Structures are given as C-alpha cells and as structure tokens.
C-alpha cells in the first residue's frame, strides 16, 4: 500500500522531509515541534536559494547572511536562537547521514539572550500567605505550613534544601542553621525570630506525634511512614497551592522558587548587600545574584543618592 503524503509537508524540500522523519524515528518529536522545525528550515532554505546556494552546500558566511536577514525582519534574539537550534540539528543530522561533509553551524555564535528577570511576590502577598497558613485546619497542618513558609521566606532556601533539613539542628532553637546546597557546598543561614519561633512551635507538636519520632527530618512526609522519609518537593508545592487559594492569590503564581525569589528581592530592596545575599542564597557565582538588581533599577539609583560621599554636595 502506497504511503500517503503528509499535507503539512506538501511542497517541502525532500531533504527537510527526510530530516523531519528522522526526528520522529529517533526522538519521537511532537507534531508542534515538527511544524516549527519545518517552518524554520523552509524559510532558511528559501533565503539560501535566493543567494544561489542551498542547505547542502551553504557555508558559514551564507548562514550569517540569512541571520542578518532575520534581524532585518525584526525577529527577536529568542526567535533567531530558536531557528538556529533547528538549523544546528539539521546540519548535525546531514553530517551524520553523509549528506554533508562539514557542519557550517560550528562557526555560528548564538545571539545573546536577555536574562529572564526573577518574578517575585509582593511583601503584602507573602504576609497574606502566612496569615492563610496560620488559619489552616487542623492545627497540625497549620503549624507545619507556617514553619515551612516562615523558614523558606526567612532564608531563601531551595525547596530541596528545605525539605531535607535535619531535625537535630532545631533542638536548641538555633539562630542559624547549616544548609547543604548544590554540589555538597555548606553554608550557614540566619533564621530570624519569626522563623525561629514557628520552628519551635512545630517541633513541639512534631515530637508529640509518634509517627514522626523515627524521622531524622524536620518535616517528615505528609503520611507518617516507618522509614521516616522527608516531605517531598511535590507535597510541599501542593501545600503552597492550598495556602495560595486560601489567601485568594492565583496559585499559579505561588511556588517554592517564587518564595525564594521574593526573599532575595525583598532583602535587596531593604538594603541587603549582594555579597551577603549571595552567601545566603548559596550562589557559586555572584553574577547569578546580580540578576535581582535588574528588577529594581530605581533602588540602585537611590543607593547612590544615599550612600555616595559626594551625593549631598552640589
């Protein structure tokens, strides 16, 4: 039985069709991916033909001319990067299948993409979340939720760091806790009074719950089990969604990482220095921390006005 042609590929360069078929066979690419790759590659092929070359014999300079035409059309850096991704995969396949002997994309740089600004909640929204957590029922759920939210907002921990906190650290109501972050790097993070008191309240109830006694974690799983496992990241994320609904905040906007961003943004807005913030967040590179300055350029201007020695002089 003859194979029916795909209408979506009608009129497409046979070489591009072969590549799309290979994507389906090798990676089970989705229909949306195939449509996007086909569109980008067909456009590239047409622009190359206008320059008297093709996908099979173009060189890096030919591709740079195509990229220049994309920019002239007003395509964003993100759109250009997406098209280059499709082109790189096509050229890699063409070399592997011996359709080409070289990959001209090797000499093409990706466009610089703007770093996405971290999105955070407002201070008022965090206050509403804490109030909603405090009102949860039963009281055991409330105490756990308040403790986790207070610690997360007071320290800016990653969710994986939060759920794996050891209960032994909280026995003496510490002012700071030791956190093991990415790559096994350790850092000392101050708790703050609100988080310290919330942790003590939860610890008292936790120790009175027989199902939690075997667990080494400050926050055992929602269903107490014999192995004493920690609450999972998914369980905490779902708890945050429940709190968000109770606080009348769109639950899609409330995630553990969003609370971490909120901690960093609010600390910076209130005068925290970048080096201290870098230490508390556990960033290996301060460049990662610096992205938070982009969310409040007015704060940096105000900092110069208030702190520069010549700011008060005419």
Secondary structure, DSSP 8 states (H G I E B T S, - for coil): ------GGGTT--HHHHHHHHHHHHHH---HHHHHHHHHHHHHHHHHHHHTT--TTT--HHHHHHHHHHHHHTT--HHHHHHHHHHHHHHHHHHHHTTS-S--GGGG---------------HHHHHHHHHHHHT-SSHHHHHHHHHHHHHHHHH---HHHHHT-BGGGGTTT-SEEEEE-GGG-EEEEE--HHHHHHHHHHHHHHHT-GGGTT--BSSB-SS--TT--B--HHHHHHHHHHHHHHTTS-GGG--HHHHHHHHHHHHHHTT--HHHHHHHHT-SSHHHHHGGGGGGHHHHHHHHHHH-TTTT--
